[in-house]
Amino acid sequence: MRFLATSAAPFRIYNIGNNAPVKLGAYIEAIEAATGKTAITEFLPLQPGDVPDTFADMSELVDAVGYQPATPVTDGVRAFVAWYRSYYGR
């Protein structure tokens, strides 16, 4: 993270994520594939406070430091599950 310490705004908060939405079903499938388990799902209408779509607007981070996400959700979930199991021994 050396590049942030030398930026014009070293304490700025950036939105980091993927600038393309991922459908909830695809995210659940990625978790199922990574864990080898089948999720028990019950889809309900939107609840108070829910938003229909979310994604990270990364334009400020890209402009400031040139970072562009390159990890597909499936790979990120798989890596996280592997780390979690290794770290917590589960």
Chimera marker file (.cmm) of the C-alpha trace (Angstrom):
<marker_set name="trace">
<marker id="1" x="0.000" y="0.000" z="0.000" r="1" g="1" b="0" radius="0.5"/>
<marker id="2" x="3.017" y="2.247" z="-0.402" r="1" g="1" b="0" radius="0.5"/>
<marker id="3" x="1.318" y="4.126" z="-3.248" r="1" g="1" b="0" radius="0.5"/>
<marker id="4" x="-1.398" y="5.412" z="-0.913" r="1" g="1" b="0" radius="0.5"/>
<marker id="5" x="1.109" y="6.907" z="1.513" r="1" g="1" b="0" radius="0.5"/>
<marker id="6" x="2.557" y="9.024" z="-1.263" r="1" g="1" b="0" radius="0.5"/>
<marker id="7" x="-0.745" y="10.056" z="-2.829" r="1" g="1" b="0" radius="0.5"/>
<marker id="8" x="-2.075" y="13.609" z="-2.722" r="1" g="1" b="0" radius="0.5"/>
<marker id="9" x="-4.737" y="12.450" z="-0.234" r="1" g="1" b="0" radius="0.5"/>
<marker id="10" x="-3.090" y="9.740" z="1.919" r="1" g="1" b="0" radius="0.5"/>
<marker id="11" x="-6.048" y="9.457" z="4.318" r="1" g="1" b="0" radius="0.5"/>
<marker id="12" x="-8.800" y="9.447" z="1.750" r="1" g="1" b="0" radius="0.5"/>
<marker id="13" x="-11.421" y="6.686" z="1.909" r="1" g="1" b="0" radius="0.5"/>
<marker id="14" x="-11.945" y="4.757" z="-1.314" r="1" g="1" b="0" radius="0.5"/>
<marker id="15" x="-14.720" y="2.401" z="-2.354" r="1" g="1" b="0" radius="0.5"/>
<marker id="16" x="-13.036" y="-0.897" z="-3.218" r="1" g="1" b="0" radius="0.5"/>
<marker id="17" x="-14.959" y="-3.702" z="-4.853" r="1" g="1" b="0" radius="0.5"/>
<marker id="18" x="-16.204" y="-4.696" z="-8.242" r="1" g="1" b="0" radius="0.5"/>
<marker id="19" x="-17.751" y="-2.059" z="-10.462" r="1" g="1" b="0" radius="0.5"/>
<marker id="20" x="-20.142" y="-4.597" z="-11.996" r="1" g="1" b="0" radius="0.5"/>
<marker id="21" x="-23.077" y="-5.968" z="-9.985" r="1" g="1" b="0" radius="0.5"/>
<marker id="22" x="-23.182" y="-9.698" z="-9.200" r="1" g="1" b="0" radius="0.5"/>
<marker id="23" x="-26.569" y="-11.364" z="-8.906" r="1" g="1" b="0" radius="0.5"/>
<marker id="24" x="-27.290" y="-12.809" z="-5.472" r="1" g="1" b="0" radius="0.5"/>
<marker id="25" x="-27.877" y="-16.256" z="-6.985" r="1" g="1" b="0" radius="0.5"/>
<marker id="26" x="-24.434" y="-16.235" z="-8.616" r="1" g="1" b="0" radius="0.5"/>
<marker id="27" x="-22.831" y="-15.232" z="-5.323" r="1" g="1" b="0" radius="0.5"/>
<marker id="28" x="-24.663" y="-18.039" z="-3.490" r="1" g="1" b="0" radius="0.5"/>
<marker id="29" x="-23.541" y="-20.508" z="-6.175" r="1" g="1" b="0" radius="0.5"/>
<marker id="30" x="-19.930" y="-19.371" z="-5.715" r="1" g="1" b="0" radius="0.5"/>
<marker id="31" x="-20.183" y="-19.948" z="-1.957" r="1" g="1" b="0" radius="0.5"/>
<marker id="32" x="-21.756" y="-23.366" z="-2.511" r="1" g="1" b="0" radius="0.5"/>
<marker id="33" x="-19.008" y="-24.362" z="-4.950" r="1" g="1" b="0" radius="0.5"/>
<marker id="34" x="-16.246" y="-23.151" z="-2.635" r="1" g="1" b="0" radius="0.5"/>
<marker id="35" x="-17.661" y="-24.822" z="0.477" r="1" g="1" b="0" radius="0.5"/>
<marker id="36" x="-19.007" y="-27.977" z="-1.133" r="1" g="1" b="0" radius="0.5"/>
<marker id="37" x="-22.317" y="-27.377" z="0.611" r="1" g="1" b="0" radius="0.5"/>
<marker id="38" x="-25.784" y="-26.526" z="-0.658" r="1" g="1" b="0" radius="0.5"/>
<marker id="39" x="-27.345" y="-23.393" z="0.771" r="1" g="1" b="0" radius="0.5"/>
<marker id="40" x="-30.841" y="-23.495" z="2.175" r="1" g="1" b="0" radius="0.5"/>
<marker id="41" x="-32.435" y="-20.408" z="0.687" r="1" g="1" b="0" radius="0.5"/>
<marker id="42" x="-35.690" y="-18.622" z="1.296" r="1" g="1" b="0" radius="0.5"/>
<marker id="43" x="-36.102" y="-15.618" z="-0.956" r="1" g="1" b="0" radius="0.5"/>
<marker id="44" x="-38.343" y="-12.935" z="0.500" r="1" g="1" b="0" radius="0.5"/>
<marker id="45" x="-39.562" y="-9.593" z="-0.803" r="1" g="1" b="0" radius="0.5"/>
<marker id="46" x="-37.210" y="-6.675" z="-0.236" r="1" g="1" b="0" radius="0.5"/>
<marker id="47" x="-37.084" y="-5.740" z="3.431" r="1" g="1" b="0" radius="0.5"/>
<marker id="48" x="-36.950" y="-2.180" z="4.808" r="1" g="1" b="0" radius="0.5"/>
<marker id="49" x="-33.465" y="-0.857" z="4.124" r="1" g="1" b="0" radius="0.5"/>
<marker id="50" x="-32.727" y="-3.348" z="1.331" r="1" g="1" b="0" radius="0.5"/>
<marker id="51" x="-31.611" y="-1.940" z="-1.992" r="1" g="1" b="0" radius="0.5"/>
<marker id="52" x="-32.347" y="-3.692" z="-5.291" r="1" g="1" b="0" radius="0.5"/>
<marker id="53" x="-28.848" y="-3.226" z="-6.739" r="1" g="1" b="0" radius="0.5"/>
<marker id="54" x="-25.442" y="-2.373" z="-5.330" r="1" g="1" b="0" radius="0.5"/>
<marker id="55" x="-21.971" y="-2.071" z="-6.785" r="1" g="1" b="0" radius="0.5"/>
<marker id="56" x="-18.770" y="-0.206" z="-6.035" r="1" g="1" b="0" radius="0.5"/>
<marker id="57" x="-18.048" y="2.937" z="-8.020" r="1" g="1" b="0" radius="0.5"/>
<marker id="58" x="-14.288" y="2.562" z="-8.277" r="1" g="1" b="0" radius="0.5"/>
<marker id="59" x="-13.658" y="5.578" z="-10.511" r="1" g="1" b="0" radius="0.5"/>
<marker id="60" x="-11.973" y="7.684" z="-7.798" r="1" g="1" b="0" radius="0.5"/>
<marker id="61" x="-9.598" y="4.866" z="-6.831" r="1" g="1" b="0" radius="0.5"/>
<marker id="62" x="-8.794" y="4.132" z="-10.476" r="1" g="1" b="0" radius="0.5"/>
<marker id="63" x="-8.102" y="7.820" z="-11.107" r="1" g="1" b="0" radius="0.5"/>
<marker id="64" x="-5.980" y="8.228" z="-7.961" r="1" g="1" b="0" radius="0.5"/>
<marker id="65" x="-3.823" y="5.105" z="-8.026" r="1" g="1" b="0" radius="0.5"/>
<marker id="66" x="-4.694" y="3.146" z="-11.153" r="1" g="1" b="0" radius="0.5"/>
<marker id="67" x="-6.123" y="0.162" z="-9.256" r="1" g="1" b="0" radius="0.5"/>
<marker id="68" x="-8.564" y="-1.925" z="-11.265" r="1" g="1" b="0" radius="0.5"/>
<marker id="69" x="-10.180" y="-5.070" z="-9.798" r="1" g="1" b="0" radius="0.5"/>
<marker id="70" x="-9.240" y="-8.235" z="-11.638" r="1" g="1" b="0" radius="0.5"/>
<marker id="71" x="-10.467" y="-11.072" z="-9.418" r="1" g="1" b="0" radius="0.5"/>
<marker id="72" x="-13.746" y="-12.717" z="-10.450" r="1" g="1" b="0" radius="0.5"/>
<marker id="73" x="-16.211" y="-13.272" z="-7.600" r="1" g="1" b="0" radius="0.5"/>
<marker id="74" x="-15.879" y="-17.048" z="-7.887" r="1" g="1" b="0" radius="0.5"/>
<marker id="75" x="-12.093" y="-16.844" z="-7.431" r="1" g="1" b="0" radius="0.5"/>
<marker id="76" x="-12.359" y="-14.367" z="-4.559" r="1" g="1" b="0" radius="0.5"/>
<marker id="77" x="-14.929" y="-16.470" z="-2.703" r="1" g="1" b="0" radius="0.5"/>
<marker id="78" x="-12.863" y="-19.631" z="-3.245" r="1" g="1" b="0" radius="0.5"/>
<marker id="79" x="-9.715" y="-17.894" z="-1.921" r="1" g="1" b="0" radius="0.5"/>
<marker id="80" x="-11.593" y="-16.480" z="1.075" r="1" g="1" b="0" radius="0.5"/>
<marker id="81" x="-13.065" y="-19.874" z="2.002" r="1" g="1" b="0" radius="0.5"/>
<marker id="82" x="-9.601" y="-21.474" z="1.722" r="1" g="1" b="0" radius="0.5"/>
<marker id="83" x="-8.099" y="-18.734" z="3.935" r="1" g="1" b="0" radius="0.5"/>
<marker id="84" x="-10.952" y="-18.988" z="6.458" r="1" g="1" b="0" radius="0.5"/>
<marker id="85" x="-10.600" y="-22.749" z="6.760" r="1" g="1" b="0" radius="0.5"/>
<marker id="86" x="-6.833" y="-22.497" z="7.114" r="1" g="1" b="0" radius="0.5"/>
<marker id="87" x="-6.988" y="-19.684" z="9.669" r="1" g="1" b="0" radius="0.5"/>
<marker id="88" x="-9.810" y="-21.075" z="11.774" r="1" g="1" b="0" radius="0.5"/>
<marker id="89" x="-9.066" y="-24.756" z="11.184" r="1" g="1" b="0" radius="0.5"/>
<marker id="90" x="-12.535" y="-25.553" z="9.893" r="1" g="1" b="0" radius="0.5"/>
<link id1="1" id2="2" r="1" g="1" b="0" radius="0.2"/>
<link id1="2" id2="3" r="1" g="1" b="0" radius="0.2"/>
<link id1="3" id2="4" r="1" g="1" b="0" radius="0.2"/>
<link id1="4" id2="5" r="1" g="1" b="0" radius="0.2"/>
<link id1="5" id2="6" r="1" g="1" b="0" radius="0.2"/>
<link id1="6" id2="7" r="1" g="1" b="0" radius="0.2"/>
<link id1="7" id2="8" r="1" g="1" b="0" radius="0.2"/>
<link id1="8" id2="9" r="1" g="1" b="0" radius="0.2"/>
<link id1="9" id2="10" r="1" g="1" b="0" radius="0.2"/>
<link id1="10" id2="11" r="1" g="1" b="0" radius="0.2"/>
<link id1="11" id2="12" r="1" g="1" b="0" radius="0.2"/>
<link id1="12" id2="13" r="1" g="1" b="0" radius="0.2"/>
<link id1="13" id2="14" r="1" g="1" b="0" radius="0.2"/>
<link id1="14" id2="15" r="1" g="1" b="0" radius="0.2"/>
<link id1="15" id2="16" r="1" g="1" b="0" radius="0.2"/>
<link id1="16" id2="17" r="1" g="1" b="0" radius="0.2"/>
<link id1="17" id2="18" r="1" g="1" b="0" radius="0.2"/>
<link id1="18" id2="19" r="1" g="1" b="0" radius="0.2"/>
<link id1="19" id2="20" r="1" g="1" b="0" radius="0.2"/>
<link id1="20" id2="21" r="1" g="1" b="0" radius="0.2"/>
<link id1="21" id2="22" r="1" g="1" b="0" radius="0.2"/>
<link id1="22" id2="23" r="1" g="1" b="0" radius="0.2"/>
<link id1="23" id2="24" r="1" g="1" b="0" radius="0.2"/>
<link id1="24" id2="25" r="1" g="1" b="0" radius="0.2"/>
<link id1="25" id2="26" r="1" g="1" b="0" radius="0.2"/>
<link id1="26" id2="27" r="1" g="1" b="0" radius="0.2"/>
<link id1="27" id2="28" r="1" g="1" b="0" radius="0.2"/>
<link id1="28" id2="29" r="1" g="1" b="0" radius="0.2"/>
<link id1="29" id2="30" r="1" g="1" b="0" radius="0.2"/>
<link id1="30" id2="31" r="1" g="1" b="0" radius="0.2"/>
<link id1="31" id2="32" r="1" g="1" b="0" radius="0.2"/>
<link id1="32" id2="33" r="1" g="1" b="0" radius="0.2"/>
<link id1="33" id2="34" r="1" g="1" b="0" radius="0.2"/>
<link id1="34" id2="35" r="1" g="1" b="0" radius="0.2"/>
<link id1="35" id2="36" r="1" g="1" b="0" radius="0.2"/>
<link id1="36" id2="37" r="1" g="1" b="0" radius="0.2"/>
<link id1="37" id2="38" r="1" g="1" b="0" radius="0.2"/>
<link id1="38" id2="39" r="1" g="1" b="0" radius="0.2"/>
<link id1="39" id2="40" r="1" g="1" b="0" radius="0.2"/>
<link id1="40" id2="41" r="1" g="1" b="0" radius="0.2"/>
<link id1="41" id2="42" r="1" g="1" b="0" radius="0.2"/>
<link id1="42" id2="43" r="1" g="1" b="0" radius="0.2"/>
<link id1="43" id2="44" r="1" g="1" b="0" radius="0.2"/>
<link id1="44" id2="45" r="1" g="1" b="0" radius="0.2"/>
<link id1="45" id2="46" r="1" g="1" b="0" radius="0.2"/>
<link id1="46" id2="47" r="1" g="1" b="0" radius="0.2"/>
<link id1="47" id2="48" r="1" g="1" b="0" radius="0.2"/>
<link id1="48" id2="49" r="1" g="1" b="0" radius="0.2"/>
<link id1="49" id2="50" r="1" g="1" b="0" radius="0.2"/>
<link id1="50" id2="51" r="1" g="1" b="0" radius="0.2"/>
<link id1="51" id2="52" r="1" g="1" b="0" radius="0.2"/>
<link id1="52" id2="53" r="1" g="1" b="0" radius="0.2"/>
<link id1="53" id2="54" r="1" g="1" b="0" radius="0.2"/>
<link id1="54" id2="55" r="1" g="1" b="0" radius="0.2"/>
<link id1="55" id2="56" r="1" g="1" b="0" radius="0.2"/>
<link id1="56" id2="57" r="1" g="1" b="0" radius="0.2"/>
<link id1="57" id2="58" r="1" g="1" b="0" radius="0.2"/>
<link id1="58" id2="59" r="1" g="1" b="0" radius="0.2"/>
<link id1="59" id2="60" r="1" g="1" b="0" radius="0.2"/>
<link id1="60" id2="61" r="1" g="1" b="0" radius="0.2"/>
<link id1="61" id2="62" r="1" g="1" b="0" radius="0.2"/>
<link id1="62" id2="63" r="1" g="1" b="0" radius="0.2"/>
<link id1="63" id2="64" r="1" g="1" b="0" radius="0.2"/>
<link id1="64" id2="65" r="1" g="1" b="0" radius="0.2"/>
<link id1="65" id2="66" r="1" g="1" b="0" radius="0.2"/>
<link id1="66" id2="67" r="1" g="1" b="0" radius="0.2"/>
<link id1="67" id2="68" r="1" g="1" b="0" radius="0.2"/>
<link id1="68" id2="69" r="1" g="1" b="0" radius="0.2"/>
<link id1="69" id2="70" r="1" g="1" b="0" radius="0.2"/>
<link id1="70" id2="71" r="1" g="1" b="0" radius="0.2"/>
<link id1="71" id2="72" r="1" g="1" b="0" radius="0.2"/>
<link id1="72" id2="73" r="1" g="1" b="0" radius="0.2"/>
<link id1="73" id2="74" r="1" g="1" b="0" radius="0.2"/>
<link id1="74" id2="75" r="1" g="1" b="0" radius="0.2"/>
<link id1="75" id2="76" r="1" g="1" b="0" radius="0.2"/>
<link id1="76" id2="77" r="1" g="1" b="0" radius="0.2"/>
<link id1="77" id2="78" r="1" g="1" b="0" radius="0.2"/>
<link id1="78" id2="79" r="1" g="1" b="0" radius="0.2"/>
<link id1="79" id2="80" r="1" g="1" b="0" radius="0.2"/>
<link id1="80" id2="81" r="1" g="1" b="0" radius="0.2"/>
<link id1="81" id2="82" r="1" g="1" b="0" radius="0.2"/>
<link id1="82" id2="83" r="1" g="1" b="0" radius="0.2"/>
<link id1="83" id2="84" r="1" g="1" b="0" radius="0.2"/>
<link id1="84" id2="85" r="1" g="1" b="0" radius="0.2"/>
<link id1="85" id2="86" r="1" g="1" b="0" radius="0.2"/>
<link id1="86" id2="87" r="1" g="1" b="0" radius="0.2"/>
<link id1="87" id2="88" r="1" g="1" b="0" radius="0.2"/>
<link id1="88" id2="89" r="1" g="1" b="0" radius="0.2"/>
<link id1="89" id2="90" r="1" g="1" b="0" radius="0.2"/>
</marker_set>
